[in-house]
Amino acid sequence: MQIGNPGDAPLIRRHLAAELKRMRLACGFDVSEVADILGMGRASIYKIENATTIPHQPTLVMLCQVYGAGESVTAHLIELRKKGKEVGHWEAHQAGMDPEWALYTAALRDAKVLQVWEPELVPGLLQLVPDYLERLQDVQDVEPEQAAAVRAYRANQQEEFFRHRARRRVEILLGAGALRNLDPDPALQSAQIQHILALRETHGIDVRVTGGLHACMYGGFHILTPGLSGLGGSPFVYVESLDGARYIEHAHVVSRYESAHAEAFRLATPIEEWK
């Protein structure tokens, strides 16, 4: 199995944490029992299993011994730990990145399927940097230094996603308002639409526009299904709002987002036909 690339570190740390939790549950141990066996506090085990901290290698080896893992599994987890400590491609741009974006940024490059719904905003991958972002930052009253850092982060995010010409499915659904909000600036609107059309042509992404009533009326979201790096993983939903971001992982909830996106996307108009 390919472990991953530099820049996948948050995703790898999450995968390592999930594997350790899965192994514990498979053995029938609760957190208190493992903590007692290793002479550690329960909080330490919780932090390891929630990817809040990376276990020291001796601790990782002891956990593997407690769970009865063989040499090959132990070696694989040690390699995950090593990769999880590497500096990611995005870390040079942390000044322009909210900490809550770290997992999303790592998972984005690894996504084999990306499904987006944005009702009012052109999503980051499609934004014309710096023109669109500068206009957006003007109305958000962002400090100049922070604004420049955000633009650098966004440009890096786009470069990392599009420079890998891997086979992936990208379906981006825009509300008509995301484009019509640019009506007061026709030159920017035209440039932004042409930028999206160029990305569609060059990278094969499918961008459609919807209006009226449809299944995704309750606010923007992104569904990511990881797997390009070989780590695999289940799809999750990223939802961002003014007071922070959240990640939704429960399969039955994620499936509702997937169904809503699929239905709205099916009925939407390809952007090249939108007027």
N, C-alpha and C positions, 0 to 999 in steps of 0.2 A: 504493500500500500504506500502510495505517495503521501508523505506526511504533510506537506503544505509548503508554501512559499513565505519568505520574509514579508511581513505585512499582514499575514493571517493570524498573528499571535493571539489577539483576543478570542478569535474563533477556536483556535487550538486549545487555549486555556479552558474555554467552556466545554470543549469536547473531552478533555482530560477529566474535568470535574464530573461530567455526566457519566463517564466510564467508571470512575471510582464509586460513585453513588450506586450505579447499576450493579457493580460487583458486590457491594455491601448488602444490598437488598436481596440479591440472589443467594447470599449465604444466610439470610434470615437474621442478620444483626441489626440492632438499632444503634443510634449514634452513641448512646451512653455506654453500651457494651464495648464498642470499638475504642472509645476514649479511655475506658478503664484498662483494656488490654495493653494499649500503647502508653498509658500513663500521661495522657494528654487531656486537656479540657474539652468539653463538648463543643464550645464555641470554635475551637481550632478545626474540628472536623467539619462543622457547618461551613466555615469559611472556605475550606478546601473544596467541599462539594458544591459551593455556590460560585466558584471561580473568583472569589474575593482575594484569595491568596494562592500562590503556587507552593506545594509542599517541598521541603528540602528533600534531596534525593534519598538520604537514609530513611526519612519518614515514608516516602513513596514506596521504597523497597519493603519496609515493614508492613505497610498496608497490603501490598501484594501478597506477602507471606500469610498474613491473617486471612485473606480471602482465598488462599490456595491457588493463586495464579502461577502458571508455569513460567519457565525462563523466557520464552518467546513473548508472552504477554507483558511480562515485567520489562523486558528490553524495549518493547514498543511504547509503553507508557513513559519510560525514562526518556525516550527520544521525543515524545510529545512534550514532556516537561522542558526539554532543552529548546525545542522550537518555540514553545510558548513564552520563553523569556527573551526571544529576539526582539529587536527594535523593529516596529512596523513602518511601512512606507509613509503612513500618515503622521507618525510621531514628530516629524520635523515641522508639522503644521498644526500642532496642538493649540497654539495661540488663537487660531481661528476655528477651533472645533470644540463644541460642547462635549464634556466627558461622556455624556449619554449617547453620543454618536459613534463611539469607538467600536462597539460590536457591529453596528449597522455597516460602518465603513469597511471593516474586515470581511463581513459576510457578503457585502455587495460584490467585491471582486471575485469571490468564490461562488457566487450564485449561478446555478445552471438554469434557473427560471426566476424571472423578476416580473411581477405584476404590480402595477402602480395605478392608483386613482388619486388625482389631485383636482379638486373642483375650482380653486381660485388662483392657484400658483403654478407656474411652470416648474416642474421638479428639477432638483439640482443637476441631474445628468443631462438635462436638455437645455439648461440655462445658457444663454449667450454671455459668457464671461469676457470682459467685465461689464459690458453695456447694460444688460438686464439687471445684473446684481447691483450695479451702481445706482440705477433708478430705484430699485427696491429698497436699498439701504438709505436712500434719501428720505423716503417716506417713513422709514422705521427709526430715523434719527440715530443711526449707529455712529459711534465715535470713529474718526478717520483711521486711527491706528488699528482698531478692531476690524473695521470694514476691510482694510487691505489684507489683514490676516485671514478673514473669512473668504475673500476672493482667491487667495493663494491656496487655501484648503480645498475650495470647490474645484479649482482648475486641476489640482493634483488628483482629486477623486475621479474626475472625468477621464484624465489621462490614464490612470491605472485601470479603469473599467474598460475603456475602448481600445487600449493598446494590445490587449490580449484577444486575438481573433479566434477565441474558442467558440464552439457551438453552444449557444445558449438561446433560450427563448425569452424575449423581452417584449412585454405587452403594456404599453403606457396609455392610460385613459385620462384624457383631459376634459374638464368641464369647459363649456364654451366661454365661461367667465374668465378662465385663465388667459385666454387670448384676447377677449374683448376688453379686459382691463387695460390693455395697451392701446385702445382706440385713441386716447388723447395724444399719443406719440406715434403717428403712422409710420415714421421711418424705423423706429425701434420695433414696432409690431411686425413690419415686413421683414426686417433683418432676423428677428427671433424665429419667425415661421420658416424662413429660408434655411436657417441653421438647423431646425428640426428636420426639414426635408432632406438636407445634406446628410445628417446622421442616419436617417432612415435609409437613404440610398447606399451609403458607405458601409453601414454596420448591420443592415437588415432588421432594425428594430421596427416594431409595429406600433404606430401612434395613431390613436383615434380620438375623435371629439364627440362629446355627447351633450345634450341639453334636455330640458323637460324632466318628467318624472322617470326615474329608473331605480334599479336595485341598490345602487351605491350612494343613496342620498344622505347618509349620516356622517359625512366627513372623510377626509383623505386618509389613505393608508397605503403601505407597501407590503407585499407578500414576497418573501425571499425563500427559495429552496436551495440550500447549499449543495455542493457536490463536485465542483470542477477540480478542486485540489485533491480529491480522493478521500476526503474525510467523511463524506456523506452527511446525513442529518435530515431531520424532518423540517418541513416548512414552518416559518413563523411569520407573524405580522408585526410590523413596526408602525406605531402611531405617534405622531408628533403634534404637540399643541403648545399654546403660549406658556403653560406652566410645567413643561417638561415632556419627555418621551416615555413610552412604555412598550414592552415587548410581550406579545401574546403567543403562547406556545401550546396551549391545550388543543389537542387535535380536533375535537368536535367544534371548538370555536373557530379555529383556523379554517376549517372546511366551510363554514358559513361565509367567511370573507371570500374564499375561493369561488364559491357558487355565485355570490353576488357580482364579483368582478367578471366572471365568465359570461353571465347573462347580460350585464350592461355593455361589456366589450363587444359582444355579438351584435348588438343592436346599434352600436355607435358608427359614426361616419369616418372613414379614413381621412387623415388630415389633408391629404392632397386634394380631396373633394370638398373640404369644408369651406363655406363662404361666410 
